[in-house]
Amino acid sequence: MKKSISKKITRIVILIVFFSIALLGSINFYASYKQTLKAAGIELTGCANITTGIINAEELFKLTKDDSSVTPSVNEQLNWTVDHKPIFSTHYILSLDGKVLASDQHLKDIGLEIGSQVALPKEALTHLMQGHTYYTSLYVVNGEERQTGYAPLFKDHNPKNEVIAINAIDFDGQVIRERTWETNKGTLVVTVLLPIIAAFITFVLVKKMIQPIRFIQKQVENVANGDLTHPPLKIETNDELQALAQGVNTMVQSLKTLINEINQTGTTTTNNAQELSASAEVAHQAIQTMNTNINQTSDLILNQTNLTQQADQHLNQISTHLNQMDKTIQHSNEMAIHSYEHAQSGQKIVDQTLKQMQAIHENTGQVNDIIHSLNYKSREISQVISIITRISSQTNLLALNASIEAARAQEHGRGFLVVAEEIRELSVQTKEATQQVSTLINEIQLESKKSVEQATNSQKLVDEGITFINETNQAFNQIANTAQNTANQSKQLTNETKEIKAKMRILVEEVHHVSQLAHQVNETSQQTGQVSAEQIRVMDEFVLVSRNLSIIADQLKQSIQQFQIK
């Protein structure tokens, strides 16, 4: 189901107006609520300040001193406030720390009683201690919304004295909401009615404005159905709709002219297409005959080309084999030269190795002699150590005897006793040192013996290495001679192969030239055949197009006959 433009525009206008008014109404309601809350707070603080006078100053002072005997009297005084002004819900007195000292009979309705603790805001206490009133915003006490106004209670009701208690009066939160609703009721009603009125006015105006569009739509539908006999549109709105109507009129007139021209052109096209089709069929038969002759000539040339290409391929294969043979011979020659060079290098290395082995042989002999000499010296040192050990033992014995004699001499031999003791200690230390040196010399002699054995074995291995190097030197001489002979033979074979390659290259070029000529002739023949085949294909398409053109011309005449222009 299609929706009219007027309904769509009306819906959009309703949404815009409703959103705007709803936004303004919400802002207005919130501002009114804040003003009502402020007015209620001022009213609460004013009443709390005024009603301080109904409380007996002496009883109030006793009440702050926890004298409960005056509580019933003060409670009765507080009942007066709500009884005479029912808009208030509760009247009670707080201590400076938030404790309920006295209250009217309505305090129990919110779940509080005398002695209960009330959460007193710090900001409120600060204002009250400075002698100012204070009111709160809405807050919840046991599920009930409240607003409280506070006024300071001075000693003897004299503002010059200190604050001894707090006078508190509550508003029910529902009263504030009802006041706000009463204030904004009219505005909310207008908020609901105004979009409806705006929608009705918009619908009427839009429907009147789009009436010309219906006329234009009807004219376009007539053109779509092939009816061009209707009179031009007459719309005078001096806006885009008038321009659109003029454009539709121009389109209809242009369409009439186009249909007349197509009708005339279709008849001429049909006649020309029939003549063109007949001529194309004659040309098609002639081209087919020429194409048959060209194909026969192309087959003969193709056979000749194939034979020439086969000969060219065989010669190329022979030339390739010769090139490979030449590369192989050159590679063999290079390998032989490299072998000869490597053999000479190896021979030089062997000579150097032989010299180094001989030097190692001489050094090994010298090392062997040094180790023998070291072993001999170690034995001599061992003998000296034995002598030192015996001397140390004898010295120790003499020191012991001297100590005994010094002990016999008592006071006269005390100095000699000290010297004898020092000599004995030196003897002991000398003995220990000689034992350590003896141990080290034994280890040196053992290692020297092993070194002599290793040096002897190394000298034998060096002798064997010299023998092997001499044999290797002879083998390198034989390899060098053989490699030189191989290089000379490879060089001679390379020269002969180059002469054969030169002659074969000339023969290959001549056969390849003949093959290229035959290939060019074959390509020319094939191109001619392809051109001929393409001409046949084009003529087939041309015949088909001419026939289709005739059919299309007839269909075009039938199509434009559905338009009524007279």
Secondary structure by P-SEA (a helix, b strand, c coil): ccccaaaaaaaaaaaaaaaaaaaaaaaaaaaaaaaaaaaaaaaaaaaaaaacccccaaaaaaaaaccccaaaaaaaaaaaaaaacccccccccccccccccccccccccccccccccccccaaaaaaaaacbbbbbcccccccccbbbbbbbbcccccccccccbbbbbbbcaaaaaaaaaaaaaaaaaaaaaaaaaaaaaaaaaaaaaaaaaaaaaaaaaaaaaccccccccccccccaaaaaaaaaaaaaaaaaaaaaaaaaaaaaaaaaaaaaaaaaaaaaaaaaaaaaaaaaaaaaaaaaaaaaaaaaaaaaaaaaaaaaaaaaaaaaaaaaaaaaaaaaaaaaaaaaaaaaaaaaaaaaaaaaaaaaaaaaaaaaaaaaaaaaaaaaaaaaaaaaaaaaaaaaacccaaaaaaaaaaaaaaaaaaaaaaaaaaaaaaaaaaaaaaaaaaaaaaaaaaaaaaaaaaaaaaaaaaaaaaaaaaaaaaaaaaaaaaaaaaaaaaaaaaaaaaaaaaaaaaaaaaaaaaaaaaaaaaaaaaaaaaaaaaaaaaaaaaaacccccc
